Amino acid sequence: MTIVALALRKPLSHRRRPNQAPKGQSQDQNLRQVELPSLLLKKLQCILEVLVKEHVVANPKGKAKCKTTKAGKKVCYGQAGKTKDGKRRVQPGTNKGDAYCARSMGQMKKHPKAAKDPNSPLRLSRKRWKCKGAKSTK
């Protein structure tokens, strides 16, 4: 069973046998009025517990962007935060951008497998910096 299916299952201790109903109510009234809201609440609590245990977060600490590929793989890239002087970290079309593009061009030559994959962190970062060869464009 998947994690979600396990979370949606009602715990055994809370199950009621079909022939047991509180005094003065039939089984149908019991299901409509009492168990439905509590059942939904317990299912949501189970799902929340599973998510908290799994530590589901959008981006890992220190990463600026995440992209989910068609294959379902999550690729995270880029440094998070701002520079020391408070500016944006990625500044295409500047001397800093040109320096990054020239440096990453050397990485593409050194790592041909990452250079061929359009979803590699190297290629995604170069796209974010708007690199055309060794230069960064605006």
Secondary structure, 3 states (H helix, E strand, C coil): CCHHHHHHCCCHHHCCCCCCCCCCCCHHHHHHHHHHHHHHHHHHHHHHHHHHHHCCCCCCCCEEEEEECCCCCEEEEEECCECCCCCECCCCCCHHHHHHHHHHHHHHHHCHHHHHCCCCHHHHHHHHHCEECCEECC
